[in-house]
Every structure is written in C-alpha cells, then in structure tokens.
Amino acid sequence: MPAQRRNWYFEPGPVNDDDRGETGDDGRDDDPLVGVSAWSPEVLQRHGARVLDPSSAEDVYESREPGSAGHRARTPRPTAYRARTLLIPANLTRNTEIVDAIRGVLAGVHMSIRVPEERRRFRSSAAEDLSQVPRPVVLVPAAPEEGELALPVVVDAWTALQALRAAAAVAPDDAVLSKRVVSQIRLEHLLVGWSIIGEPSSGGHPLTGPGVADSYVCGSGDTRAPVAVCLDAPARRPLEDCGSRRRPVVAVLDTGVRAHPWLDIVPDPVHRYGTEPDGFVEVDEPMQITIYEEDRSAVWEGDRPRHLIRDPWDRPVTANPLVGELDEATGHGSFIAGIVRQVAPDARVLAIRVMHSDDVVYESTLIDALTLIADRVAYAQAGNMADMVDVVSLSLGYYDESPADALYSSGLWLVIERLLGMGVAVFASAGNSATSQMCFPAAFAVSPAPGPVPLISVGALNPNGTKALFSNDGWWVRAWADGAAVVSTFPVDINGSRMPPVRVPARDHPGKRSVDREALDPDDFRGGFATWSGTSFSAPLLAGILAAQLLKNAAGGSGPALDEPGEEAASERTRAALTAMREGGADRDE
C-alpha cells in the first residue's frame, strides 16, 4: 500500500528581488485590492470601526515646489481600523512633552487624546526593551476654549493620524513631533480569523469574493460541518517517556478552547472549564487577566464600543440567543488545537484568547498577548524553562493601508521580531481572499531585517496537493500545508439552533432501542469533530510539525536540549528543527 502523501512543503530558498514579480515602487503587487465593502456594517458598528476608503479618505496638502512646506502623500489602500484609537509606543506616551505636542496638533482638528493606565508588568528584566511596543491611546473631542461652545466632533483615527503626519512633515528633525516620532504612530487595525465562513445570507467569508469559496461550503451554507471520527486520540506519552525533561509548547492565539477529551479540557461548574495536570492544553490565567485589564483601561478612557475578553474560554456560542445561530469563529481555537494534537500529541498547546466569537481581533489585543508571551519566554530563558514557549501560531490577519511602511514601522512586527530574536518560531496564515495582496502578519515573512529564526507565512492546500482556490498567494507566501476540508476537534458542548431538514419520531419495536431518525443536523457538534477550511488551519499544522521535530531532535541528542536556557540555545533548536522539516517535506513536483 503506498505511503500517505505528506501534504506540506516550504518554498525553496530565500526570497530575492527576482522572485517578487510585477510590483510597484513600494513592493506592492498589482492584484485587485480587497474591497472596502468586505466588512459588514454590523461588524464595524459592533467594534467601533471604520473602513478606510481610498476614494474618500482625508488627505493633506501636497506641494510640488522644491523646498516648500508640503509633503509627498501616498494613496492609502483599503483597511479596517478602530475609529477612536491610535497605537502609540508606550515609551512615547510616558513622555509628557510628546503627549502635549500630540494634543496641540490634534486641537487643530478638534480632537485630543487620553492615555490609559498601563497594566503590563514584566516579570523579566530582559523584557524591558518591550517598552516600545505600542498601546491603544484613546481619541476624544477636544475640550472647548473658555467661553466657546462644545461643538459636535467626528472622532476619526485616520483624520488624527493625517494631522500628525502633516505637522511632522514640516517639523525639523530635532522637533518633539519629528518624522521619526510620528512614523511610530499607527492605526489600530481590525484583524479577521482566516477560516472560511460561508453563510447563505452573506454569500461567503467577509473578506472572500463570491464564488471563490463556493466549493468549500457545505449544503448548510457553512464550511463547518459535523463529522464522525472512528479513531482514538493520538497516543500521548508520559513526559518521562518522551526523551526530554519538558514538552515543546505551541502558543495558539485565537478564540480560546472549550470541552473536548482530546484536549484535556473538562467542564468546571465555577470557572466554566478546567485543564488537567500535564494535559494537552494549558491556559495562562494571569496573562488573560492582564489582557482584560489593558483593554478595560482603554474603555475607562472613552474607547467605546470596545468589547472585552474576560477569560481564556471560547464564548459566547451565539451573539444572538433569540436566533441561536453559531458565531462565525465558534470552535476555531479548539479546532486548531486538535490539529496540533494530531501531528504533535506529545507537545502542549498554550491557548490564549484574543479573538472575539465573531472572528474579529483588535490589533492592540494581539500585540498585548504577543508582548506577554515575549516576557514569559524571557523569564523562562533566564532559568525557569517550564514557562518556555517554542512556537507561536497565528491564524488571523489584516491588509495594511501602506504595506511598504508596515515592514518598517509596525508595532506588531516589533514584538514578533523580538520573539524571533529569542528563537521562537512564528507561523502565520496567509489569508483567504484569493489575492497576492500582502496580508499581515504573514507578509512580515519578507521583512528586510530577518532575525536568527524566520517568520513563516503559510498558504492552504487542497487534499490532493493543489493550492486551495481561496488561499492568498504571492512572493511573500513561504510555505504550504493542508487547509481545505480539514478534520479536527470541535467542542462537545455545542449544538446550534439549526435543525435537520427531516426528523422522524422513533417507532417502538419489541426488543429494539427506541431512537429517533433524522437527517444530518448541520450545527450539532456534540460528536466532537468537524470539517473546516481556511489558511487558519495550515499554519498550526506546520507549527505542530515543528513542535514534534523539536521533541524528536531533543530525544535524539540533535542540538541543545529543550530545557537548556538562553536565546542562543532556543535559536539553535528551532533552526535545526526547521532544517529537518525542509529536508523531510513533501516534494511539490510528485
């Protein structure tokens, strides 16, 4: 019997200018852009967001006279951003002179800022360099001058950012608000989870064009569908039998998890769910509390509506109990954790909730979580390796209004780069919009300043090894893995409001069990398994394979042991595992 095809591979070699194809002067390719209509008004209103429309976006004066006071403007690309926040590095918000200068400029457009109290506390002194990681700063109407009326103001982050850039364009290099300072201030983007969500009312995933994902949608109108799995959980060995003094850890930043026996998550009457000792999934309650408190401090300063993530569990199941339809991202984190369980059963998943159940992630929440992981890793590498994180899996993304600038000035890249520098591998889904338009954080894979360990962007393959039609593709996609019609774990306590199209009451027969007959219930997942599609599931597949390779190398004595502390040891372990994966991956020309 022929061996099963290993359905993943890396693109060969490092990227260079010849690989990039037809691009503009800023490295962008000429694919059609993801449109401004991709985000529904309901989602934008729910999260206090707007879409930046290049055809109507505010702009500033651009002079063509040499040496004049104008500056060169660049037409933005469409993106979704939170209207009442800007992301500003924490080291800038601690500088009262800079804060006062920002307020002075924004007064010209009738706005001001409030700086929320900082709740992050670093355990490791090695993490103090993360002080430059940005935090959300809240935009509010400017207070009226004495004797003036308080007039209505449209608070808008793009308008505020353009005002700051215009002021910096004519400021000297040593000014308080110089170009260097203002270049670090950015919009807070909305990110979306990269699973295909097909709903009859919407015609497909919010960021995927009609028809692109049709073949991946089940008869119920959703790509999630319950399936039966006739296999035991992949065997998980006791730690003492793994050939290592600790397990490799994959951090999954997603919707969180719910009850499932493969994940060692059990119901808890007090805390909703609980984890088992040395179980497959762990949560970090202090980290979740810090994420909640950071977001809550922004709400206190006037950032509304801003929905808070209160704990690590995947909830609510539905945003509208009167209708009962499952939310778009319900089960997403559990499904991803199950993929890792299938390929790396001896590893652990650290489940961190950053995604709302409607598939939306705030950029500042993601940055907070990654910053806290970096602090946890720094603390571990100082000697307490029980807290180490080896791999990060990100199944989410956004399209930047200026992708060339994002490669240099994004605060999200700043913290990811720090993780890579500590030897932590990062895998990011490439996106489901069937475009070569750069999607972040995946497109950071081609950052001009790569560290000792690369970020790896991952596109989706069909079960037959072809590229999935919905998957993004381009010179910035560096690996490919299964992502279409994937089977994995789904919470066993979820049953949506849809009903099977046919149901027949049980008939009594002497000596036989009395059981109802019915067609397939499209959203009853109490069997614990589902099939789903999206690049969301390609990235964790490779993350899990890397974790398994790390453990294999450790057991075989290839490179530093998993409990050896320090950034150099972690980088060496990760590079050796990636090399082994490249040498053992599938041949795409088979």
VEXGUVEX-206605 format. One line per 4 residues: number of its first residue (from 0); for each residue x, y, z of C-alpha. Coordinates in steps of 0.02 Angstrom, whole numbers. Each point is the difference from the previous one (the first is absolute). Layout:
# VEXGUVEX-206605
NUM> X:Y:Z | ...
***
This chain:
# VEXGUVEX-206605
0> 0:0:0 | 78:169:-48 | 47:119:140 | -115:146:33
4> 56:160:-85 | 78:126:119 | -103:147:-53 | 109:149:45
8> 159:81:-61 | 109:154:12 | 36:112:-148 | 182:-27:-51
12> 134:122:55 | -6:179:64 | -103:127:-93 | 90:128:-109
16> -50:145:-111 | -19:-113:-154 | -131:-105:91 | -116:147:31
20> -81:13:-170 | -82:159:-61 | -4:122:144 | -14:185:24
24> 135:114:68 | -45:-48:177 | 2:-188:-26 | -188:-19:-22
28> -68:-114:-133 | -136:48:-121 | -136:-122:52 | -174:72:27
32> -15:64:177 | -115:-73:131 | -147:120:-13 | -66:122:127
36> -167:-93:-1 | 81:-157:70 | -44:47:179 | -184:-2:46
40> -73:156:82 | -57:-106:147 | 177:-58:41 | 72:175:-19
44> -132:75:115 | 22:-138:128 | 186:35:16 | 2:189:-23
48> 90:-13:-166 | 2:78:-172 | 66:-50:-170 | 131:111:-79
52> -65:33:-176 | 139:69:-113 | -128:92:-105 | -66:102:146
56> 138:-3:131 | 61:165:70 | 164:59:-73 | 121:142:32
60> 73:133:-113 | 139:-60:-114 | 111:132:-78 | 100:-29:-158
64> 115:147:33 | 176:-51:57 | 34:49:179 | -179:52:35
68> -99:-42:155 | -103:-138:-79 | 43:-186:8 | -15:-148:-114
72> -162:-95:31 | -31:-181:-45 | -173:-63:-46 | -52:-123:136
76> -69:-173:-29 | -164:-61:75 | 8:-60:180 | -114:-14:152
80> 52:99:154 | -69:49:169 | -64:178:-8 | 39:57:178
84> 176:-66:27 | 177:23:-63 | 143:-118:39 | 143:97:80
88> 157:-78:76 | -4:-2:190 | 167:90:13 | -78:147:-95
92> -158:6:106 | 108:10:157 | 79:159:-69 | -111:145:54
96> 82:117:-125 | -46:-113:-144 | -176:-28:65 | -27:188:16
100> 67:27:-176 | -120:-130:-70 | -145:84:88 | 55:167:-69
104> -3:-63:-180 | -165:-93:21 | -83:155:69 | 7:65:-179
108> -121:-138:-51 | -102:18:162 | 65:-161:79 | 110:-49:146
112> 69:-159:78 | -14:-90:166 | 136:-122:50 | -69:-154:92
116> 89:-62:155 | 131:-130:-45 | -39:-169:76 | 142:-104:-72
120> 131:-53:126 | 151:-94:-63 | 68:-147:101 | 169:1:-87
124> 123:144:-6 | 48:-65:-173 | -173:52:-60 | 21:184:41
128> 45:34:-182 | -185:-35:-36 | -39:173:68 | -9:61:-181
132> -144:-118:-39 | -153:108:-38 | -157:16:103 | -172:68:-47
136> -19:185:35 | -179:63:2 | -58:143:-112 | -132:118:71
140> -74:168:-51 | 111:144:52 | -60:102:148 | -68:171:-55
144> 95:158:43 | -72:106:139 | -155:87:-61 | -19:-111:-155
148> -139:-124:-33 | 38:-185:0 | -41:-41:-181 | -31:-176:-69
152> 160:-85:-62 | 21:-153:-109 | 139:-96:88 | 100:-93:-131
156> 171:-80:18 | 47:21:-184 | -34:187:7 | 101:14:160
160> 145:-98:-75 | 2:106:-157 | 6:158:107 | 150:-67:96
164> 90:-50:-160 | -32:171:-77 | 75:86:152 | 151:-115:0
168> 31:29:-186 | 46:183:32 | 83:-26:169 | 191:1:21
172> 86:-164:39 | 26:49:182 | -182:49:28 | -102:-85:134
176> -117:-68:-135 | 130:-41:-131 | -30:-116:-147 | 91:-138:96
180> -119:17:148 | -161:12:-102 | 51:-147:-111 | -23:-110:154
184> -183:51:20 | -121:-109:-96 | -181:-50:-20 | -70:-143:104
188> -56:-126:-129 | -137:-130:10 | 65:-174:-37 | -107:-145:-56
192> 20:-186:29 | 48:-95:-157 | -130:-137:-3 | -128:-5:-141
196> -172:47:66 | -136:-28:-127 | -171:63:51 | -150:1:-118
200> -38:180:47 | 175:66:-34 | 57:-107:-146 | 167:-45:76
204> 140:55:114 | 0:188:35 | 167:21:-91 | -24:-126:-139
208> -85:40:-164 | -159:-92:-51 | 36:-164:-87 | 179:-18:63
212> -51:-110:147 | -159:-78:-70 | 73:-174:-22 | 57:0:182
216> -174:40:69 | -110:-141:61 | -183:-19:-42 | -46:93:159
220> 87:156:-65 | 148:-16:121 | 169:-82:-24 | -10:-66:178
224> -89:-166:0 | -10:-139:130 | 89:-162:-45 | 25:-168:85
228> 177:-53:45 | 30:-184:39 | 175:22:72 | 68:9:175
232> 91:158:52 | 180:0:-65 | 103:-87:134 | 78:121:123
236> 148:-67:98 | 42:44:180 | 135:134:6 | 128:-123:68
240> -19:-105:-158 | 26:146:-121 | 189:10:13 | -8:179:64
244> -22:88:166 | -138:111:-68 | -126:2:-140 | 10:123:-147
248> -136:133:11 | -102:73:-144 | -88:163:44 | -166:15:-92
252> -66:179:4 | -181:-22:-49 | -177:-19:70 | 53:-106:147
256> -62:-178:28 | -147:-99:67 | -31:-176:63 | 72:-145:-99
260> 83:-163:59 | 143:13:-126 | 46:170:70 | -15:-48:185
264> -125:142:27 | -139:-45:121 | -157:95:57 | 17:92:165
268> -155:63:92 | 93:153:67 | 120:53:-138 | -98:-77:-146
272> 149:-109:-51 | 159:-68:73 | 162:-81:-58 | 77:-162:60
276> 176:-15:75 | 124:-27:-143 | -149:6:-117 | 15:40:-183
280> -69:177:16 | 49:127:131 | -58:177:31 | 88:147:81
284> -126:85:113 | 115:144:54 | 34:38:-184 | -186:3:-40
288> -33:114:149 | 133:123:-61 | -74:1:-175 | -172:36:75
292> 65:139:112 | 94:84:-143 | -157:3:-106 | -108:55:146
296> 114:148:36 | -30:60:-180 | -189:-16:27 | 13:107:158
300> 83:137:-103 | -144:2:-125 | 41:-134:-129 | -177:-61:-35
304> -58:-118:-66 | 146:-109:47 | -47:-179:43 | 101:-80:138
308> 71:-176:4 | -24:-56:179 | 72:-176:8 | 86:-133:-107
312> -158:-95:-48 | -86:2:-170 | -164:90:30 | -135:51:-35
316> -60:-135:-118 | -123:121:-79 | -10:189:2 | -189:-7:-19
320> -81:-127:117 | -171:42:-74 | 58:-74:-167 | 132:-122:63
324> 110:-5:-156 | 180:-44:43 | 121:145:-6 | 122:2:-144
328> 154:-49:102 | -80:-115:128 | 110:-154:19 | 145:78:-96
332> 129:-16:139 | -53:-176:47 | 11:-53:-182 | 177:69:-14
336> 55:-81:163 | -64:-166:-68 | 108:18:-156 | 153:19:111
340> -57:-153:101 | -5:-103:-159 | 179:38:-55 | 84:32:168
344> -94:-95:137 | 148:11:121 | 6:190:-10 | -108:126:93
348> -111:139:-63 | -4:164:95 | -172:69:-44 | -11:190:11
352> -163:84:-44 | 15:156:-108 | -138:-30:-128 | -183:46:25
356> -130:-129:-47 | -48:101:-155 | 175:-31:-73 | 71:172:43
360> 165:41:87 | 56:172:59 | 179:35:-49 | 43:68:173
364> -67:-159:83 | 109:-107:-112 | 151:109:37 | -34:-13:186
368> -8:-190:-8 | 160:-14:-101 | 88:120:117 | -51:-104:150
372> 62:-157:-88 | 166:86:-32 | 11:43:185 | -43:-180:46
376> 136:-65:-119 | 129:123:69 | -42:-58:176 | 15:-182:-52
380> 166:24:-89 | 70:79:157 | -13:-171:82 | -182:-54:25
384> -23:-99:-161 | -167:-72:58 | -77:163:-65 | 83:-9:-172
388> -99:24:-161 | 82:-75:-155 | -123:38:-141 | -136:130:-30
392> -145:-35:-119 | -100:148:-69 | -156:-38:-103 | -52:181:-28
396> 47:152:-101 | -38:170:-77 | 43:102:-155 | 103:155:39
400> -36:169:-76 | 187:17:-39 | 83:-172:-6 | 172:68:-43
404> -2:106:158 | -67:-145:104 | 160:-97:-30 | 96:137:91
408> -115:86:124 | -131:-124:60 | -7:-28:187 | -66:-175:-35
412> 159:-39:-96 | 104:74:142 | -61:-129:126 | 1:-145:-125
416> 179:45:-44 | 43:-7:185 | -73:-176:13 | 97:-57:-153
420> 158:72:76 | -29:-109:153 | -10:-156:-109 | -190:-17:0
424> -68:-55:-169 | -156:90:-64 | -119:-71:-131 | -133:115:-73
428> -145:-41:-116 | 11:84:-171 | -186:43:-13 | -153:-56:-97
432> -32:143:-121 | 71:-84:-157 | 119:145:-27 | 186:32:-1
436> -29:161:98 | 113:-5:152 | -90:-57:158 | 74:32:172
440> 73:-71:108 | 35:-136:-129 | 86:123:-119 | 129:41:133
444> 81:-160:-66 | 90:112:-125 | 53:133:124 | 163:84:-52
448> 77:-39:170 | -19:-188:30 | 56:-67:168 | 82:-164:49
452> -168:-89:-21 | -122:43:-142 | -185:38:4 | -82:-123:-119
456> -156:47:-98 | -109:-150:-45 | -125:-22:-143 | -132:-137:-13
460> 3:-160:-103 | -145:-108:-56 | 1:-184:53 | 70:-46:-172
464> 151:115:22 | -58:142:-113 | -10:177:68 | -172:41:72
468> -94:125:-107 | -38:113:149 | 180:10:60 | 103:157:-20
472> 158:-24:-101 | 151:104:-46 | 187:21:20 | -27:28:187
476> -81:-172:32 | 141:-113:56 | -84:-168:38 | -154:-103:-41
480> -98:-128:100 | -170:-85:9 | -136:129:26 | -155:-58:-94
484> -128:-125:67 | 107:-31:154 | -71:-112:138 | 35:44:181
488> -72:18:175 | -153:107:37 | -73:37:172 | -115:-139:58
492> -120:121:85 | -57:97:-155 | -168:-24:-85 | -64:146:-103
496> -179:46:-40 | -9:-73:-175 | -100:-158:-16 | 18:-152:-113
500> -109:17:-155 | -90:-163:41 | -39:-76:169 | -103:-157:30
504> -59:-46:176 | 57:-167:64 | -112:-150:-26 | -14:-131:136
508> 59:-174:-48 | 5:-140:128 | 179:-39:49 | 76:150:-91
512> 61:170:61 | -119:143:-32 | 102:134:-92 | -58:144:-108
516> 46:3:-184 | 58:163:-79 | 107:76:-136 | 169:77:46
520> -16:143:123 | 118:131:-78 | 53:85:163 | -11:-137:131
524> 183:-30:43 | -25:-106:155 | 90:-141:-90 | 158:103:27
528> 68:14:-177 | -23:110:-153 | 68:37:-171 | 51:179:-40
532> 101:96:-129 | 119:148:2 | 182:50:13 | -43:11:186
536> 35:-186:5 | 157:-3:-107 | 108:102:119 | -33:-106:157
540> 33:-159:-99 | 178:57:-34 | 16:71:177 | -45:-172:69
544> 119:-89:-116 | 140:114:59 | -43:-38:181 | 8:-186:-36
548> 168:23:-86 | 67:98:149 | -44:-146:113 | 73:-126:-122
552> 163:96:-9 | 8:17:189 | -27:-187:25 | 133:-39:-130
556> 127:122:69 | -4:113:-154 | 41:172:67 | -37:78:170
560> -121:-87:117 | -173:76:17 | 38:54:178 | 162:90:-43
564> -31:185:33 | 54:151:-101 | -43:80:-167 | 146:-80:-91
568> -52:-176:52 | -181:33:-51 | 53:70:-170 | 112:-149:-31
572> -140:-123:45 | -124:86:-115 | 119:15:-147 | 47:-184:13
576> -184:-51:4 | -43:111:-149 | 146:-73:-97 | -61:-177:36
580> -175:50:-57 | 65:74:-162 | 98:-158:-36 | -148:-112:39
584> -144:99:-75 | -108:-51:-146 | 64:17:-177 | -120:119:-86
588> 45:-76:-169 | -57:-175:49
***
